[in-house]
Amino acid sequence: MKKLLILLVLILSSCSAKLIEQVRQKPNVLLLYIDDLRPELASFGALQIQSPNIDALAEKGVRFSNAYCNVPVCGASRASMLTGILPTKNKFLDYKTFVEKDTPEAVTIPELFKKNGYTAISNGKIYHHLDDRQGDWNEVWRPYAFDKNNTGLTPTDYWQSLWKDYKDPYNASQYRITDMGPAYESEDVSDSIYIDGLLTEKVIRDIKKLKKTKKPFFLTAGFISPHLPFNAPKKYWDLYDRNTIKQPENYNYIPKDAPEISISSWPEMRSYTNIPGQGPVSDSIAIDLIHGYYATISYTDALVGKILNALKEEGLENNTIVILVSDHGYNLQEHTQWTKFTNYNTSTQVPLIIYNPFSKTKGTTNALTSLVDIYPTLVEICELEAPKKQLDGVSLVPVLNNLNSEGKKYVFIKKNNGFTLKTRDFSYTEFIKPKDNSTVARMLYDHRENKSENINVVHQKEFKSIVSELSLTLHSVYQKNINGK
């Protein structure tokens, strides 16, 4: 009997050891989540941008040149990506979206990893709201949020009162008094002074700490930049000669035959003190804004480089999947527009880079994809079990194995009452009344030569069959998303 017990203990110990070893062998995941970044990177063809670290990551992994968000607004887009669920008429509407309110039953990406033995850490802006689905993580952290404050504010409210993070003394004082400030700032400070610099230092500390635990991790770095205000250390502004910065060729007109409903008044930009309350910005301010956007991209790139270097120095590079992505695109005065919040390509196209250390495939793919595809991709690479009847996306592993794949036939995008179908060749949008689901306006843009979208061709005879096909698809395949049922 005693021998039997000893044998049983040995068997159980062996099984336990094997289980621990299996957990240890699981790949780590590092999510670099960047706010408001359109594919304005050298590796995506924007050769005026200095982004050497992100470009180096793109060289090592797979760069998706045809990736799209599903909602061009931060809170809703993040909720959609992290649940793998497409937006609908009544779900994932705007920046105020809470996952725990819109989809309380959903198993999110961090929750799934946590349930599978991973240490899941939310650093910076991952969910839009600090207090959304906090139980999905082992730890939730943002710069300043959990510092002691003498105003009695909760971490969420304290974060909201500080995140614009001006360092110019006058800007900082006005922000504290009025909750307002300029749309950009250049201060001669080190990388660690602004909020994303603090975030980077925390992520690097986590990398060193997590290495010692010998448990797999799902680690995130949620950068604010290049979100407004465009605040960055002066040296990143100095990378760009202001005299060489150009406004887009279509900056002073909306697309020909575009419906008025498709054009935003960009209220987010107008909430800053040096931006007019109505009408266009001056050419000088437009150049300043584009300059600031470029500077914050280069600042973020430098911080990404520091994180990736720490991963390499700690010997974790060869066992860590790295995903770099943005929550949506951004308008830099194209068609008179600033910020996001439209169905135009500038609002919806995002950079996506996936580095899988276990794959020899690297390069560029034109496969059509969207943010809801990230969830099933991670599930397949990490050999996890996906939640049943939840995910609307498809795994990108076949594309990662064959860069010539066409990817999806359609990507579904929703902004307010604008519903878009993006194909490899076209972008088709219907603006639909929420009360009776009737279509009040349409757009079709031909992307075969370029994605400038200067002419709405929806009423041109040669595109009649394309419009019919895409309208039929929108109202059949995505009927539930339009109806909200």
Summary of the structure (lengths in Angstrom):
residues: 485
radius of gyration: 23.1
end to end distance: 62.1
largest distance: 88.9
contacts: 1621
relative contact order: 0.17
helix: 39%
strand: 19%
